[in-house]
Amino acid sequence: MSGGVDSSVVACLLKEQGHEVIGARFQLWQDPLAPAIAQVLPTKCCDAQTLARARRVTQDLGIPLHTLDLQDAFKCAVVDPFIRDHRKGMTPNPCVLCNKTFKFKHLLLLGKKLRCDKIATGHYARIVRRDEDYALLEAKDKTKDQSYFLSRLTQKELARTLLPLGAKTKRETYVLAKKYEIPLDPVSYRESQDLCFFPEKSPAAFLRRSITDAKPGPIKTLDGKTIGTHEGLPFYTLGQRRGLHVGGQKSPVHIISIDQKSNTIFVAPARALLTNDVYMNHLTFTRRKLAQGRKHHLAARIRLQTKKADGILTFRGSTGLFRFSHPVSAPTPGQAIVLYQGREIVGSGQIIAADRQKRST
């Protein structure tokens, strides 16, 4: 229970439905080097304010609240890989990793210890029984859908999970919050949409505090001309246009590749980012594993903010290729590529490369 409106409404809903409810809350690692003024921003899930609100809701419901200090485990499982991937020139999505390897893992362990039948979260996504297994679907409210972040979950997690808000809109959740007399102070209940282990909205400042040995290097065009200097490869991402300080070009340029060996960033106009082919590893399936060596007509999303696009998946083991029917822009190594059949999540992988030899011009 984060102390936010979503988890508070979930607890009230389940209690109203007659379940025996136990609140659970994790104390997670946060950057101790962050500026003090930034650490008091009311946008995160592990500060004194959110703890007080979680306690208030559980006290009003008459249910226990278990708080687990998992700071060290969280840093090892989520924060350290985030930093390592940035050192490798990748742009990871730690929320996708966290849900699979940390959050649901520890919730299920705690649930087992407390002899609970299910765990429940405030995520906006749906779990539907299909024959003898469970399917993960996008939420009813497309503007709040969080199934992308749950895409690496498998039957082990889905079979024991309830997502009561998946069939509701955010507006309906607020109506329920008023019904349950949950305070809706606009400051206290600001949405927590940024990464939780540093206070800033973007990771740039956190990465500079965490990676102090990054070396400057050249920014070059595809013909080898040096047009600027970067501050260190971990601080840049594929597709980036702002913050390069390479003015005077005929047209705006974006980062199209990051070369670790030569410590060089290459830039070109946006059309150079277009590609049909996206390669992935760590491929997992939510329900049944698809047949290897065959062509599977699916849709895919290469980042949360992009629309799903049709294409064909082929794979061997946990490594695969998704060939989009039409070019997509800037598939970024480290990000999740999520696979769909309609509104159902089929599986998910991590982008490792894109073949721009087939890019559209």
N, C-alpha and C positions, 0 to 999 in steps of 0.2 A: 504494500500500500504506500504509494508515493506521497500521499497527502493531497493529491490533485482531485479534480472533480470526477474523472473517469473511474479510477480505482475506488473512490468513495461510493459512487453510484453502484458499482458492481457489488460491493459488500452489502449495501442495503437491499439490492435486488435479490441476492441469494438468501439473505436472512428472511426476507418477505416470502420467498418461495418455500421456506421451511427447512433449508439446509442448516447444518451445524457449521458455522463459519469461524475460521481462525485467520486473523490478519498476519501477514508476513511482510517484513521490510528488511532491505539490505543496506548496510552502511558501506559505501563504495569509496575507492581511492579518488582523491581530488588533488590537483596540482598544488603542492605546498609552495611553489615558487611564484604562483600567480599574484598579481598586485592585490593588496588587501581590499581596495575599493571595489575591484571587480568581483571578489569572492562573495560579496553581500547581495549581488544581483538576484532577484527572486525568480530565476528561470530554471533552477536545477532541482534535483530530487533528493538530495541528501543533506540539506542544511537544517538548522534548528527550527526554522519556520515550518518546513514541510513535516518534520517529525511531530511538532506540536499539533498540526492539523490532523495527521494520521491518528494520533492518540485521542484527539477529541472525537473523531468519527467512531473509532472503536469503542470508546467509553459510552457514547450515546447508544450504540447498538448492543452494548453489554457483551462484547466478544474480546478475547485476548489478542494481544499484539506481540508477535515475536520479532525482535530486531536482531539480525545477525551481522557481526562485524566481519566483512569479507574484503576488506581493503587490499590486503596482500594478494589474495587469490585473484581479485579483479585486475590488479595491476599486471600480474603475470599472464593472465588469460586474454586480456583485452588491450591494455595500454601499451605494454611492451611490444606486442606484435604490430600495433599501429605505428609505433616509432620505427621499428625495424623495416616495415614495408616502405615507409617514406624514405628511409635511407637507400632503399633499392630502386627508387624512382617510381614507386607505385602510389596509387591513391586509394587506400583501403576504405571499406565501409564497416567500421567497428560495430555498428548496431546489429548487422546481420550476423557477424561472428559471435557477438555477445549473447544473442538470444539462443543460439545453438549450443555453444560451448560453456556458457556461464549461467545466464539467468534461469533458463528452464532446467538446466542440470541441477542447480542448487535448490530451486523450488521443488523439484521432484524428490530430491534427497530429504528435504525438510518435511514434505508431505508424507513420505514413507515413515519417517521417524515419528511423526505425530499421528500415524495411522489414518491418514486422509485418503479418500477415494479419488479425489480430483484436485487439480489446481485451477485457479481462475485468474485472469488478468484483464486489464482494461483496454487491450488492443482492439482496434477496429479491423476485424477480419472474421471469417466464419469457418467453423468446422462442421462438416456434414457427414453423417454415416452413409457409406456406400457399400452395400453388400456386407462383407466381413472386414472392411477397413474404413479409414476416415480420409475425407478429402478436405484440403485447405482451399477456401474460396476467398475472393476479394470481398470487402465489406459492402454493405448496402450503400453507405455514404462514400461515394467515390472521392470526394474531396478530403476525407479523413482516412482513407484506406491505408492500412499498415501491413498488409499481407506480404509486401515486398520484403519487409524486415524479418518475417517469419519463414521465409522460403526455404531455409535449410532444415526446418523441422521435419522429422520423419514420424512413422507410426508410433514409435516409442513415446514421443512427446504428445502427439495429437490425440492418442487414445485416452490420455489422462488429463486433458485440458478442456476447460470451458472458456468461451469468449462471449460473454453475455451481450456485449455492445456491437457485435458484428452485424446484427440485423437491425440496428438502430442508426439514426442520423445523430449528428452532434446536437442538433436542435432538440431532438427527443431526449437526449441525455440531460440537457439543461432543464427540460421540463420535469424530468424525474428528480433532479437535484433539488428543485424547488419543492416538489412533493415531499421529499425526505428531509427537508429543512437543512440541507447542506449549504453552508455559506458560500455565496458566489461573488465575493469581493473581487473586483477586476484585477487588483494588484496581487493579492494573495494567490489567486488561481490563474495566473498567466500560464499559457501553454509552455511546456518544456520541450522545445523542438530542436535544440542544439545538442551537441555531444556533452555528456554529463561530467566528464572528468577535467574539464577546464572551463572557466567562466565566460570566455569570449565567444562571440558568434561564429568566428572562423578559427581554424586550427593554426593559423600562421604564427601568432605570438607564442602559442604553446610549443610548436615545433622549434622555434628559435631558442626558447628556454631549455628545451630537452636535447637539442642537437647543436653542440657548440663547436664541433670540429669540421663543419661543412666548409668546403673551399670554393671560392669564386672561380668562374670560368667563362669561356666565350659563349655568346649567342650568335649563331650563324644562320645564314640563308642556305637553301638547298645547293646553291652553286659554290658554297664554301666561304662566302664573304662574311667577315665578322662585323656585326652591326651593334654590338652591345656586350655587356658583362652581367652575368647572373650572380646572385649572392650565395649560391649553394643549391645543388640539385634537389635536396629534400623539400625545399620551400616552393616548388613549382609543380604544376600538374599538366597533363596532356590537355590540349584545347584552350589553355589559358591565354587571354589576350591582355588583360589589365596588369599593370605592375611590371611590365617588361622594360619600359623606358627605352624603346627603340623607335622613336618618332622619325619622321622624314621618309617613310616608305610610301610607295605609290598607292598601296592599299593596306588596310589593317592586317596584321599578321598574328598568327596563333602558334602556340607550341605544338609541333607535330611529332616530335620525338625527343627523347632524353637519353643521351649516350653516356652510360656510366664509365666506360673505359677511358674515354677522352675528356670526361667531365664537361661535355658540351650539350647545349640546348639548340635544337634546330627549329626554325620558324618558317612559316609559309602562309599564304592566304587560306581562308577557311575551307575552300573547296578541297584542299589537300588532306583534310581530316575525314573525308567521306570514304566509306568502305562498305562492302557487302559481307565480308567474311570476318567473323569474330571467333577466336580460339579461347578455350576455357579449360581449367582443371578443377579439381575438387568437386566434380559433378555428383550431385546426389538427387534422389527422387523422393517425392513426398509420399507417393503410394507405391505402385508397382514399378519396378525397373523396366524401362523400355528395352526392346531387343537391340543388341549391338549389331553394327554393320548395316543397318537398314536406314532408310530415309524417313524421318518423322516430320510431318507437316504440323508445325506449331506456330505460336507467336512468342515473341520475346521482348523484354524490356532491359535496356543496358544501364539505366539509372532510374531512380525513383521518379524524377520529374519528366521523363520522356514517355511518349505514348507507346503502347504495344505495337509491334510490327511483325508481319508474317514472314516466315522463312522455313528452312529445313535444317533439322538437327541430325548429325551423324556423330557417333562416338564409339570409343573403345575404352573399356574400363572407366576411369574417372576423368578421362580427357576427351574433349569433344570440339566440334566445329559447328557453329550456327551460321548458315548462309542466308542473309536477309534478301527478300525479293526486291527491295529497293534500298539504296545506300542509306546508311545511318552515319551520324557525325560523332567523331571522337570517342569510340569505345575505349575506356581508360583502364589500363592494367591495375588490378586490385579491386575494382568495383564488381558488384554482383551482376550477373546476367540471369534473369529470372524467366522461366519457361512456362507457357500457359496453353491450356486448351479451353477456349472460352474464358470464363471467369475463374477457372480452377488453376491452382498452381501445380504444375507437373513436377518441377524440379528447379535446381539452381546450381550455378557454377561460379567460379571466379575468373574474370577476364584476365588472360595472360598476354594476348597480342591481337593485333588486327592486321589483315593483309590488305594494304592499300594499293597493291598492284592492280586490283580490280575496281579501284575507286572510280566514281563518276566524275566527269569534268563538264 
